[in-house]
Amino acid sequence: MSKVGRKPIPLPQGVKVDIQTDKVSVQGPKGQLMYDALPQITVVVDGDNLVVSRGNDLGQTRAFHGLARSLLANMV
């Protein structure tokens, strides 16, 4: 698993995450951002953390796993 992708993203107070089939919306006191998730990447809220995982171990999927986690961490 990706070293970057496996780290959970802590959600600060006041930040809301709305996850739909292919879109992730992060809303907080500074505004709202949207991310179009790839079908191979799964994003779930686990308590006070946002967890990103992948469906397979293909090279491109592994790269997108770390990228998606980094982008979502920057959004939060």
N, C-alpha and C positions, 0 to 999 in steps of 0.2 A: 504494500500500500504506500502511497505517496507520503513522504515525510510532512509536507505542507498540508496535503489534503486530509490527513487523519486527525489533525488538531481541531477540537471543537471551537466554535466562535462564541465567546461569552456575550450575552445580550444585556446591555446596561438598562437600568430602569428608565421607563419612558419610551423605549423603542419597541415598536410593534412589527411583527413579521407576518405577512399574509402569503401563504404558499398555495398556488393553484397548480394545475397539471403541468403547464410549461412556463409559468411566470412566478417570480418571487418579488414581492413588494416589501420594502423596508421603509417604515415611517417613524420619524422621531421629531424632536423639537426643532431641528434644523431643516426639515423638509422631508420629501419622499423621493425614493429612487426605485427603479424597476430593473430586473434582470431576467432575460429570456433564457431559461434553463434548457440544456440539451437533453434529449431523451435518455441518454446513457447515465446522466448524473441525477442523483436523488438528493433532495434537500428536505430535512425534517427538523422540527423544533423539539428538543429533548430537555424539558425543564427550563432552565435559564440559559441554554446553549443552543446554537444552531449547528447541526451536524450535516456534513456533505459526504456522500458516498457514491461509488460507481458500480455499474452493473457487470462489467467485465474487465479483463486485464490486457486489452489491446493497447498498443503503444499510444495511439492518439487519445484514447479514452483516459489513460493515466495522465497524460499531459493536461487534458481538459479538467480533470479532477482537481489538480493543484491550482489551475487557473480560476476555476469557479470558486474555490474556497477563498483565494486571495481577493477576488473581486467582491465577494459577499462580505468579507471582513472589512474591506475598505468602505463598503456601503454602510455597514453598521457603525 
